[in-house]
Amino acid sequence: MVTLILIGLLGGLITAVSPCILPVLPVVFLAGGTGKGKDAGKPARSPGGTEVGGGGGAAGDGGRAADERGSGGTADGAVATAPPAAPARVPRNRRPYAVVAGLVVSFAFFTLLGVTIISALGLPQDILRYVGLGLLVLIGLGLIFPPVERLLEKPFARLPQRQVNKEGGAFALGLGLGLLYVPCAGPVLAAITIAGARGEISSDIVVLTLSFAVGTAVPLLVFALAGRRVAERVAAFRRRARGLRIAAGCLMIVLAVGLALDVTAAIQRSLPDYTSGVQKKIEDSDAARQQLSGLYDNSNKELSRCEDGADELRSCGKAPALEGIDSWFNTPGDRPVDLKSLRGKVTLVDFWTYSCINCQRAVPHLRDWERAYRDAGLRIIGVHSPEFAFEKKRSNVVAGAEKLGVDWPVALDNDLTTWDNYRNRFWPAKYLIDAEGTVRYFKFGEGEYGKTEKMIRELLRQADPTVTLPEPTGRAMDDLAADRTPETYLSNLRIRGYVGTPLVDDRPTAYRFPKGSLPLNKLSLDGTWTAGYEQFTAGKDAKLAFTYRAKNANLVLAGTGKVTVLVNGEATKTISVTGSPTLYRLTDDKDARTARLELRVDEGLQAYVFTFG
């Protein structure tokens, strides 16, 4: 249980600083410092009416200079003075706590119980989103027009603490933000939302939800407190408190409109997912998987034989069926697609949801693959597995897909049956199925698009060895290895990326290339080589293969002889080598590309180090 709490807390902390929650941050910041406009900048009064904290030592409205002699005055004419009034305590601005508390309460409550409540009452699936948008607009109007704010605070009027009553609007703002809070989804949030969607709420899920909510609250509270501190410390904010409240109100209304029109998503898509690495390291660690695995079905265990983003194709078991689908679109007559009907094709099953920013950023890569490889035998199926209730509504999904340019078949997995069949934990997630119906590779989350495309190309070649494939797509080329293939020493102690027959130190040995394709940044030997500490020396029928990414490949060579260069199986040049170690240019392309380099090296030549440019 302690481990589960820690996983939830860390998952929440990461989520609260991810790009997915950026739209709510300005509102949280400003809401933390917007006190009552009519009170802002005015000094507090003592019970006797004297102003405290303003006007220096001047008397207040109800104060009076004690310069009169009282009837009981002293004989020597001393002036009787009233004892100094104690300063009145200025109520503390607790809006930051109220806003964050409201957000956490509504997010946690409706994530777990929202679907159950909506179904029980027969309400539209996206009712909570509309309620959240409406609350945000009302709070914005309340900050601009005080009568509206008083109306919003009436439900809190019966609470015994007056200060709590005054922060009722802030708490209501938090409630509204919680309904619109759509954070980046990792395994922790996936476990919570799926359990809530099915009404399978156990003590573990409740603990995970609360710890996740608390973890999320900490950075947001820090942000809100920073807003309060700025408002209290910066004179311009104190002097213009009323204007600040109006600005905050306008911002909230603009945010509501932006969320309604999906403008904020366009901004978020343009930002890199800078928390994905640490999120995966924590939420998809061995400890996290062990804790969260008990929350999932044990069917199709053979999928666990494969790992996320493996460097090579593997056999991960028969592809589970697409079951429990509510409906389809982007198919002829909206008819369902049976995976068995796609035998002979390579199929990519993409788990996504239209409001997930991570999924939105992945769509352009899918679109590129659909266009580039459809004629070669690739088929893409989108399985829309909703994260929130409003994502179950077919019209919302269709509109979201159209806006993103999703034109391949989409299955609405509203009951998450297919999600369970694939033991999935991420939005987005991609599963590659070969022509025989076996899962061969999967990738969770964003990134590594170049590797995924490489696997697609390998499966297409396996399905049809005669297929002619286009060049890899531009997006994948950019992602394949943004940092070109690294410098690689041909040294038995310093070599990296070597695959094939195990190296034998300082002795002529016969080597063989491994079967199948050579992964990116990997090299292998064939024929006879002597692997030494400073260089590899070619023997009889010596060959060397290296899959690299760069504009050009270079190799330091020494001795006397020739090297024949083949790129993707095609001879491109023959290099004459003479003398001491010298850098020789092997390939020279205008743009960076990924290619298989093969060298046929004359006996006696020495190879020292590959460099790439």
C-alpha positions as CSV (number, residue, x, y, z in Angstrom):
1,M,0.0,0.0,0.0
2,V,2.9,2.4,0.8
3,T,4.4,1.8,-2.6
4,L,1.1,2.4,-4.3
5,I,0.8,5.7,-2.4
6,L,4.3,6.8,-3.5
7,I,3.5,5.9,-7.1
8,G,0.3,7.9,-7.0
9,L,2.1,10.9,-5.4
10,L,5.0,10.9,-7.9
11,G,2.6,10.4,-10.8
12,G,0.5,13.4,-9.7
13,L,3.6,15.6,-9.2
14,I,4.8,14.8,-12.7
15,T,1.3,15.4,-14.2
16,A,1.0,18.8,-12.5
17,V,4.1,20.1,-14.2
18,S,3.4,18.6,-17.6
19,P,2.4,20.6,-20.7
20,C,-1.1,19.2,-20.5
21,I,-2.2,21.4,-17.6
22,L,-0.7,24.6,-18.9
23,P,-4.1,26.2,-19.7
24,V,-5.2,26.2,-16.1
25,L,-2.0,27.7,-14.6
26,P,-2.6,31.4,-15.4
27,V,-6.1,31.0,-13.9
28,V,-4.7,29.3,-10.8
29,F,-2.0,32.0,-10.5
30,L,-4.3,35.0,-10.8
31,A,-7.1,33.4,-8.7
32,G,-4.6,33.0,-5.8
33,G,-4.1,36.8,-5.6
34,T,-7.5,38.3,-6.4
35,G,-9.1,39.3,-3.2
36,K,-12.3,41.4,-2.8
37,G,-11.9,44.4,-5.1
38,K,-13.7,46.8,-2.7
39,D,-11.4,45.9,0.2
40,A,-8.1,45.9,-1.8
41,G,-5.7,48.6,-0.8
42,K,-7.8,49.9,2.2
43,P,-6.4,49.9,5.7
44,A,-8.0,47.8,8.3
45,R,-9.9,49.4,11.2
46,S,-9.6,48.8,14.9
47,P,-12.8,48.1,16.8
48,G,-12.8,51.7,17.8
49,G,-12.7,52.9,14.3
50,T,-9.0,53.8,14.0
51,E,-7.5,52.9,10.7
52,V,-4.6,50.5,10.9
53,G,-1.8,50.1,8.4
54,G,-2.5,53.2,6.3
55,G,-2.1,57.0,6.5
56,G,0.8,57.0,9.0
57,G,-0.4,58.4,12.4
58,A,-3.4,60.4,11.2
59,A,-6.7,59.9,13.0
60,G,-9.3,57.7,11.4
61,D,-13.0,58.5,10.8
62,G,-14.0,57.5,14.3
63,G,-10.8,58.5,16.0
64,R,-10.4,61.7,18.0
65,A,-7.3,63.7,19.2
66,A,-7.3,63.6,23.0
67,D,-6.8,67.3,23.5
68,E,-9.8,68.0,25.7
69,R,-9.7,68.0,29.5
70,G,-12.1,65.6,30.9
71,S,-14.2,66.5,33.9
72,G,-12.0,64.3,35.9
73,G,-8.8,65.8,34.5
74,T,-5.7,66.3,36.6
75,A,-5.0,69.5,38.5
76,D,-1.7,70.1,36.7
77,G,-3.4,70.3,33.3
78,A,-2.2,67.0,31.9
79,V,-4.0,65.9,28.8
80,A,-6.0,62.7,29.3
81,T,-5.4,60.2,26.4
82,A,-7.2,57.1,25.5
83,P,-5.1,53.9,25.5
84,P,-3.9,53.0,22.0
85,A,-6.2,50.6,20.1
86,A,-4.8,47.2,19.3
87,P,-4.3,46.7,15.5
88,A,-7.1,44.7,13.9
89,R,-6.0,41.4,12.4
90,V,-6.3,41.5,8.6
91,P,-8.0,38.3,7.4
92,R,-5.6,36.0,5.5
93,N,-6.3,35.4,1.8
94,R,-7.0,31.7,1.6
95,R,-8.1,31.7,-2.0
96,P,-5.1,29.6,-3.2
97,Y,-6.1,26.8,-0.8
98,A,-9.7,27.0,-1.8
99,V,-9.0,26.9,-5.6
100,V,-6.7,23.9,-5.4
101,A,-9.0,22.1,-2.9
102,G,-12.0,22.5,-5.2
103,L,-10.0,21.3,-8.2
104,V,-8.7,18.2,-6.4
105,V,-12.1,17.4,-4.9
106,S,-14.0,17.6,-8.2
107,F,-11.3,15.9,-10.3
108,A,-10.9,13.0,-7.8
109,F,-14.7,12.6,-7.2
110,F,-15.9,12.8,-10.8
111,T,-13.0,10.7,-12.2
112,L,-14.1,7.9,-10.0
113,L,-17.8,8.3,-9.9
114,G,-18.7,10.6,-12.8
115,V,-19.5,7.8,-15.3
116,T,-21.7,6.0,-12.7
117,I,-23.6,9.2,-11.8
118,I,-24.1,10.2,-15.4
119,S,-25.4,6.7,-16.3
120,A,-27.7,6.5,-13.3
121,L,-29.3,9.8,-14.0
122,G,-29.4,9.3,-17.8
123,L,-27.5,12.5,-18.5
124,P,-25.5,13.3,-21.6
125,Q,-21.9,11.9,-21.5
126,D,-20.4,15.4,-21.8
127,I,-22.6,17.1,-19.2
128,L,-19.7,17.4,-16.8
129,R,-17.6,19.3,-19.3
130,Y,-20.4,21.7,-20.0
131,V,-20.9,22.2,-16.2
132,G,-17.2,23.0,-15.9
133,L,-17.2,25.5,-18.7
134,G,-20.3,27.1,-17.3
135,L,-18.8,27.4,-13.8
136,L,-15.6,29.0,-15.3
137,V,-17.7,31.6,-17.2
138,L,-19.7,32.3,-14.1
139,I,-16.6,32.8,-11.9
140,G,-15.2,35.1,-14.5
141,L,-18.3,37.2,-14.5
142,G,-18.2,37.2,-10.7
143,L,-14.8,38.7,-10.7
144,I,-15.9,41.4,-13.1
145,F,-19.3,42.0,-11.5
146,P,-19.5,41.8,-7.7
147,P,-23.2,41.0,-7.6
148,V,-22.6,37.8,-9.5
149,E,-19.8,36.9,-7.1
150,R,-22.2,37.4,-4.1
151,L,-24.7,35.2,-5.8
152,L,-22.1,32.4,-6.3
153,E,-21.1,32.7,-2.6
154,K,-24.6,32.3,-1.3
155,P,-24.4,28.4,-1.1
156,F,-21.5,28.8,1.4
157,A,-23.3,31.5,3.5
158,R,-24.4,29.0,6.2
159,L,-20.9,27.8,6.9
160,P,-19.9,29.0,10.4
161,Q,-16.5,30.5,9.5
162,R,-16.9,33.9,7.8
163,Q,-13.6,33.6,6.0
164,V,-14.6,30.3,4.5
165,N,-17.8,31.9,3.3
166,K,-15.7,34.6,1.5
167,E,-13.7,32.0,-0.3
168,G,-16.7,30.1,-1.6
169,G,-16.3,31.6,-5.0
170,A,-12.7,30.4,-5.1
171,F,-13.7,26.9,-4.1
172,A,-16.4,26.9,-6.9
173,L,-13.7,28.0,-9.3
174,G,-11.6,25.0,-8.3
175,L,-14.6,22.7,-8.8
176,G,-15.1,24.0,-12.3
177,L,-11.4,23.6,-13.2
178,G,-11.4,20.1,-11.9
179,L,-14.1,19.2,-14.4
180,L,-12.0,20.6,-17.2
181,Y,-8.7,19.3,-16.0
182,V,-7.5,16.8,-18.6
183,P,-3.9,15.8,-17.7
184,C,-1.5,13.7,-19.7
185,A,-2.4,10.1,-19.2
186,G,0.1,7.6,-17.9
187,P,-0.4,4.2,-16.3
188,V,-1.5,5.7,-13.0
189,L,-4.2,7.9,-14.4
190,A,-5.2,5.1,-16.8
191,A,-5.8,2.7,-13.9
192,I,-7.9,5.3,-12.1
193,T,-10.1,6.4,-15.0
194,I,-10.7,2.8,-16.2
195,A,-11.7,1.7,-12.7
196,G,-14.0,4.7,-12.5
197,A,-15.5,4.1,-15.9
198,R,-16.4,0.5,-14.9
199,G,-17.5,1.3,-11.4
200,E,-14.8,-1.2,-10.1
201,I,-13.7,1.0,-7.2
202,S,-11.6,-0.9,-4.7
203,S,-9.7,0.4,-1.7
204,D,-6.5,0.3,-3.8
205,I,-8.0,2.5,-6.4
206,V,-9.3,5.0,-3.9
207,V,-5.9,5.2,-2.3
208,L,-4.2,5.6,-5.7
209,T,-6.7,8.4,-6.6
210,L,-6.2,10.3,-3.4
211,S,-2.4,10.1,-3.5
212,F,-2.5,11.1,-7.2
213,A,-4.7,14.1,-6.4
214,V,-2.5,15.2,-3.5
215,G,0.6,14.9,-5.7
216,T,-1.2,17.0,-8.4
217,A,-2.2,19.6,-5.8
218,V,1.3,20.4,-4.5
219,P,2.7,22.2,-7.6
220,L,-0.7,23.9,-8.3
221,L,-0.8,25.2,-4.7
222,V,2.7,26.5,-5.0
223,F,1.7,28.3,-8.2
224,A,-1.4,29.8,-6.5
225,L,0.5,30.9,-3.4
226,A,3.0,32.6,-5.7
227,G,0.2,34.5,-7.2
228,R,-1.0,35.5,-3.8
229,R,2.5,36.6,-2.7
230,V,2.9,38.7,-5.9
231,A,-0.4,40.4,-5.3
232,E,0.5,41.2,-1.6
233,R,4.1,42.3,-2.3
234,V,3.9,44.2,-5.5
235,A,2.5,47.7,-5.0
236,A,1.1,47.9,-8.5
237,F,-1.1,44.9,-7.7
238,R,-2.4,46.4,-4.5
239,R,-3.2,49.7,-6.1
240,R,-4.9,48.1,-9.0
241,A,-6.7,45.2,-7.3
242,R,-10.0,46.0,-9.0
243,G,-8.4,46.0,-12.4
244,L,-6.6,42.7,-11.6
245,R,-9.9,41.0,-10.7
246,I,-11.4,42.2,-14.0
247,A,-8.4,40.9,-15.9
248,A,-8.6,37.6,-14.1
249,G,-12.3,37.3,-14.9
250,C,-11.7,38.1,-18.6
251,L,-8.9,35.5,-18.7
252,M,-11.3,32.8,-17.2
253,I,-13.9,33.6,-19.8
254,V,-11.3,33.5,-22.6
255,L,-10.0,30.1,-21.2
256,A,-13.6,28.7,-21.2
257,V,-14.1,29.8,-24.8
258,G,-10.6,28.4,-25.8
259,L,-11.5,25.0,-24.2
260,A,-14.9,24.9,-25.8
261,L,-13.3,25.6,-29.3
262,D,-10.3,23.4,-28.6
263,V,-7.9,26.3,-29.2
264,T,-5.8,25.4,-26.1
265,A,-5.2,21.9,-27.6
266,A,-3.5,23.4,-30.6
267,I,-1.1,25.3,-28.4
268,Q,-0.4,22.3,-26.3
269,R,0.3,20.2,-29.4
270,S,3.1,22.6,-30.4
271,L,4.9,22.0,-27.1
272,P,7.3,19.1,-26.5
273,D,6.2,16.6,-23.9
274,Y,9.1,17.4,-21.6
275,T,7.8,15.2,-18.8
276,S,7.3,12.0,-20.8
277,G,10.7,10.5,-20.0
278,V,10.5,10.9,-16.2
279,Q,6.8,9.9,-16.3
280,K,7.6,6.6,-18.0
281,K,10.6,6.0,-15.7
282,I,8.4,6.2,-12.6
283,E,5.0,5.1,-13.8
284,D,6.2,2.3,-16.0
285,S,9.0,1.1,-13.7
286,D,9.1,-2.5,-12.6
287,A,7.7,-1.5,-9.2
288,A,4.9,0.5,-10.7
289,R,3.9,-2.3,-13.1
290,Q,3.9,-4.8,-10.3
291,Q,1.6,-2.6,-8.2
292,L,-0.7,-1.7,-11.0
293,S,-0.8,-5.1,-12.6
294,G,-3.2,-6.3,-9.9
295,L,-5.7,-3.8,-11.2
296,Y,-5.8,-5.4,-14.7
297,D,-7.2,-8.5,-16.2
298,N,-4.9,-11.4,-16.6
299,S,-6.0,-12.4,-20.1
300,N,-3.6,-12.5,-23.1
301,K,-0.5,-12.9,-20.9
302,E,1.6,-13.7,-23.9
303,L,1.8,-10.0,-24.7
304,S,4.0,-9.6,-21.6
305,R,6.7,-11.5,-23.5
306,C,7.4,-8.3,-25.4
307,E,8.7,-5.0,-24.1
308,D,7.8,-1.4,-25.0
309,G,9.8,-0.1,-27.9
310,A,12.1,-3.1,-28.3
311,D,15.0,-2.8,-30.8
312,E,13.8,-5.8,-32.8
313,L,10.7,-7.5,-33.9
314,R,9.5,-10.2,-31.5
315,S,6.7,-12.7,-31.3
316,C,4.2,-11.3,-28.7
317,G,1.4,-13.8,-29.3
318,K,-1.7,-13.8,-31.4
319,A,-3.3,-10.4,-31.8
320,P,-6.4,-10.1,-29.5
321,A,-9.7,-9.5,-31.1
322,L,-11.4,-6.1,-31.4
323,E,-14.3,-6.8,-29.1
324,G,-17.0,-4.8,-27.2
325,I,-16.9,-2.0,-29.8
326,D,-19.8,0.4,-29.5
327,S,-19.6,1.6,-33.2
328,W,-17.3,2.3,-36.1
329,F,-16.7,5.2,-38.5
330,N,-14.4,5.9,-41.5
331,T,-15.4,2.5,-42.9
332,P,-17.8,1.7,-45.7
333,G,-21.3,2.0,-44.2
334,D,-19.6,2.3,-40.8
335,R,-19.3,-1.5,-40.8
336,P,-16.9,-3.2,-38.4
337,V,-13.4,-4.4,-39.3
338,D,-12.4,-7.9,-38.5
339,L,-8.7,-8.4,-37.9
340,K,-8.9,-11.8,-39.6
341,S,-9.9,-10.1,-42.8
342,L,-6.6,-8.2,-42.8
343,R,-4.4,-11.3,-42.9
344,G,-1.7,-10.8,-45.5
345,K,-1.5,-7.1,-44.5
346,V,0.5,-5.4,-41.8
347,T,-1.8,-3.8,-39.3
348,L,-1.1,-1.0,-36.8
349,V,-3.7,-0.8,-33.9
350,D,-3.5,2.6,-32.3
351,F,-5.1,3.2,-28.9
352,W,-6.0,6.9,-28.6
353,T,-8.5,9.4,-27.4
354,Y,-9.3,12.6,-29.2
355,S,-8.7,15.1,-26.3
356,C,-5.4,13.6,-25.2
357,I,-2.6,15.9,-26.2
358,N,-0.1,13.1,-26.5
359,C,-2.4,11.3,-28.9
360,Q,-2.9,14.5,-30.9
361,R,0.8,15.0,-31.3
362,A,1.2,11.4,-32.6
363,V,-1.5,11.7,-35.3
364,P,0.7,13.4,-37.9
365,H,3.1,10.5,-37.9
366,L,0.2,8.0,-38.3
367,R,-1.1,10.1,-41.2
368,D,2.3,10.1,-42.9
369,W,2.5,6.3,-42.6
370,E,-1.0,5.8,-43.9
371,R,-0.2,7.8,-47.0
372,A,3.3,6.3,-47.5
373,Y,2.7,2.6,-46.9
374,R,-1.0,1.9,-47.7
375,D,-0.2,0.8,-51.2
376,A,2.5,-1.4,-49.8
377,G,0.1,-3.2,-47.5
378,L,-0.2,-1.2,-44.2
379,R,-3.6,-0.8,-42.5
380,I,-4.2,1.4,-39.5
381,I,-7.1,0.9,-37.1
382,G,-7.7,3.5,-34.4
383,V,-9.2,2.1,-31.2
384,H,-10.7,5.1,-29.4
385,S,-10.7,4.2,-25.7
386,P,-12.1,7.1,-23.8
387,E,-10.4,8.6,-20.8
388,F,-13.4,10.7,-19.7
389,A,-17.1,10.4,-20.0
390,F,-17.5,13.2,-22.7
391,E,-15.1,11.2,-24.9
392,K,-17.7,8.4,-25.2
393,K,-20.1,10.6,-27.3
394,R,-19.8,9.5,-30.9
395,S,-20.4,13.0,-32.4
396,N,-17.5,14.4,-30.2
397,V,-15.1,11.7,-31.4
398,V,-16.1,12.0,-35.1
399,A,-15.6,15.8,-34.9
400,G,-12.3,15.4,-33.0
401,A,-11.1,12.9,-35.6
402,E,-12.0,15.1,-38.5
403,K,-10.3,18.1,-37.0
404,L,-7.1,16.0,-36.5
405,G,-7.2,14.5,-40.0
406,V,-7.9,10.9,-38.9
407,D,-9.3,9.2,-42.0
408,W,-8.5,5.6,-41.2
409,P,-11.1,3.2,-39.5
410,V,-11.9,4.1,-35.9
411,A,-13.6,1.8,-33.4
412,L,-15.3,3.3,-30.3
413,D,-14.1,1.1,-27.4
414,N,-16.4,2.8,-24.9
415,D,-16.5,-0.1,-22.5
416,L,-12.7,-0.5,-22.8
417,T,-13.1,-4.2,-23.7
418,T,-10.4,-4.1,-26.5
419,W,-8.2,-2.0,-24.2
420,D,-8.2,-4.9,-21.7
421,N,-7.7,-7.5,-24.4
422,Y,-4.4,-5.8,-25.3
423,R,-3.4,-5.3,-21.6
424,N,-2.9,-1.6,-22.5
425,R,-1.9,1.1,-20.1
426,F,-1.1,4.2,-22.2
427,W,-2.7,6.8,-24.4
428,P,-1.4,6.6,-27.2
429,A,-0.2,3.1,-27.7
430,K,0.7,1.4,-31.0
431,Y,0.6,-2.4,-31.7
432,L,2.1,-3.8,-34.9
433,I,0.5,-7.0,-36.2
434,D,2.2,-9.0,-38.9
435,A,0.6,-10.6,-42.0
436,E,0.0,-13.8,-40.0
437,G,-1.9,-12.1,-37.2
438,T,0.8,-12.0,-34.6
439,V,1.7,-9.0,-32.5
440,R,5.4,-8.3,-33.2
441,Y,6.1,-4.9,-31.6
442,F,4.4,-2.2,-29.5
443,K,5.2,1.3,-28.4
444,F,3.6,3.1,-25.5
445,G,3.4,6.9,-25.5
446,E,5.0,9.4,-27.8
447,G,8.4,9.3,-29.4
448,E,10.5,6.8,-31.2
449,Y,8.5,7.2,-34.4
450,G,11.5,6.4,-36.5
451,K,11.9,3.1,-34.8
452,T,8.3,2.3,-35.2
453,E,8.4,3.2,-38.9
454,K,11.5,0.9,-39.3
455,M,9.5,-2.0,-37.8
456,I,6.6,-1.2,-40.2
457,R,9.0,-1.4,-43.1
458,E,10.5,-4.7,-41.9
459,L,7.1,-6.3,-41.5
460,L,6.0,-5.1,-45.0
461,R,9.2,-6.7,-46.5
462,Q,8.5,-9.9,-44.6
463,A,4.9,-10.0,-45.9
464,D,6.1,-9.4,-49.5
465,P,9.8,-9.6,-50.2
466,T,9.3,-8.1,-53.6
467,V,7.6,-4.9,-52.3
468,T,9.0,-1.5,-53.3
469,L,9.0,0.9,-50.3
470,P,9.3,4.6,-50.5
471,E,11.9,6.6,-48.6
472,P,11.2,6.8,-44.8
473,T,8.9,9.8,-44.1
474,G,10.4,13.1,-43.2
475,R,9.0,13.2,-39.7
476,A,10.4,9.8,-38.9
477,M,13.8,10.7,-40.4
478,D,13.9,13.7,-38.0
479,D,13.0,11.5,-35.1
480,L,15.0,8.4,-36.0
481,A,18.1,9.7,-34.4
482,A,18.1,13.5,-34.0
483,D,21.7,13.0,-32.9
484,R,23.4,11.3,-35.8
485,T,25.0,7.8,-35.3
486,P,27.8,8.3,-32.8
487,E,31.5,7.8,-33.4
488,T,32.2,4.1,-33.2
489,Y,35.6,2.6,-32.5
490,L,36.7,-0.7,-34.1
491,S,38.3,-1.9,-30.9
492,N,37.6,-5.1,-29.0
493,L,37.3,-3.1,-25.7
494,R,35.7,0.1,-26.9
495,I,33.3,-1.0,-29.7
496,R,29.6,-0.4,-29.1
497,G,26.6,-1.5,-31.1
498,Y,28.2,-4.7,-32.2
499,V,25.9,-7.7,-33.0
500,G,26.7,-11.2,-34.5
501,T,29.4,-13.8,-33.8
502,P,31.0,-13.0,-30.5
503,L,34.3,-11.1,-30.9
504,V,37.6,-13.0,-30.3
505,D,40.5,-10.9,-29.1
506,D,43.7,-10.6,-31.3
507,R,43.2,-13.8,-33.3
508,P,42.0,-14.3,-36.9
509,T,38.4,-15.5,-36.6
510,A,35.6,-16.3,-39.1
511,Y,32.5,-14.2,-38.5
512,R,29.0,-14.2,-39.9
513,F,26.4,-11.5,-40.3
514,P,23.2,-12.1,-38.2
515,K,20.1,-13.2,-40.0
516,G,17.5,-10.5,-40.8
517,S,18.0,-6.7,-40.9
518,L,20.6,-4.9,-38.9
519,P,19.1,-2.4,-36.4
520,L,20.0,1.3,-36.4
521,N,23.4,2.1,-35.0
522,K,24.4,-1.6,-35.0
523,L,27.4,-3.1,-36.9
524,S,28.4,-6.6,-37.7
525,L,31.3,-8.6,-39.3
526,D,31.4,-11.3,-41.9
527,G,34.4,-13.3,-43.2
528,T,37.7,-13.3,-41.4
529,W,38.8,-10.5,-39.1
530,T,41.3,-10.0,-36.3
531,A,39.8,-7.8,-33.5
532,G,42.5,-5.9,-31.7
533,Y,42.5,-3.1,-29.2
534,E,43.3,-0.3,-31.6
535,Q,42.0,-1.6,-34.9
536,F,40.2,-4.5,-36.7
537,T,42.4,-6.1,-39.4
538,A,40.7,-7.6,-42.5
539,G,41.4,-11.2,-43.5
540,K,40.0,-13.4,-46.2
541,D,36.5,-12.4,-47.6
542,A,36.2,-9.6,-44.9
543,K,33.0,-7.7,-44.9
544,L,31.5,-5.2,-42.4
545,A,27.9,-4.0,-42.2
546,F,26.7,-0.9,-40.3
547,T,23.2,0.6,-40.3
548,Y,23.7,4.3,-39.7
549,R,21.9,7.7,-39.8
550,A,23.8,10.7,-41.1
551,K,24.6,12.8,-44.1
552,N,27.9,11.1,-44.5
553,A,29.8,8.1,-43.2
554,N,33.6,8.1,-42.8
555,L,36.2,5.5,-41.8
556,V,39.8,5.7,-40.7
557,L,41.8,3.1,-42.8
558,A,45.4,2.1,-43.1
559,G,47.4,-0.3,-45.3
560,T,47.3,-1.0,-49.0
561,G,44.2,-2.3,-50.8
562,K,40.7,-1.5,-51.9
563,V,37.3,-1.1,-50.1
564,T,34.1,-1.6,-52.1
565,V,31.2,0.5,-50.6
566,L,27.6,-0.8,-50.9
567,V,24.6,1.3,-49.6
568,N,21.3,-0.6,-49.2
569,G,22.8,-3.4,-51.3
570,E,23.9,-1.2,-54.2
571,A,27.6,-0.7,-55.0
572,T,28.3,3.1,-54.9
573,K,32.1,3.4,-55.0
574,T,35.5,1.7,-54.6
575,I,38.1,3.4,-52.4
576,S,41.9,2.9,-52.9
577,V,43.7,2.9,-49.5
578,T,47.4,3.5,-49.2
579,G,49.7,4.4,-46.3
580,S,49.2,5.4,-42.7
581,P,45.8,5.8,-41.0
582,T,43.7,8.3,-43.0
583,L,40.0,9.4,-42.9
584,Y,38.2,8.2,-46.0
585,R,34.7,9.4,-47.0
586,L,32.4,6.4,-47.6
587,T,29.0,8.1,-48.3
588,D,28.0,11.7,-49.0
589,D,24.4,12.7,-49.1
590,K,22.6,16.1,-49.3
591,D,20.4,15.3,-46.3
592,A,20.6,12.9,-43.4
593,R,19.2,9.5,-44.0
594,T,19.1,6.0,-42.6
595,A,20.9,3.4,-44.6
596,R,22.7,0.0,-44.4
597,L,26.3,0.4,-45.2
598,E,28.3,-2.7,-46.3
599,L,32.1,-2.7,-46.9
600,R,34.0,-5.4,-48.7
601,V,37.6,-5.0,-47.5
602,D,40.8,-6.3,-49.0
603,E,42.9,-8.6,-46.9
604,G,45.4,-6.8,-44.7
605,L,43.6,-3.4,-44.5
606,Q,43.2,-2.0,-41.0
607,A,40.0,-0.2,-39.9
608,Y,40.1,2.1,-36.8
609,V,37.0,4.3,-36.3
610,F,33.8,5.3,-37.9
611,T,32.7,8.9,-37.8
612,F,29.5,10.5,-39.1
613,G,28.5,13.9,-40.2
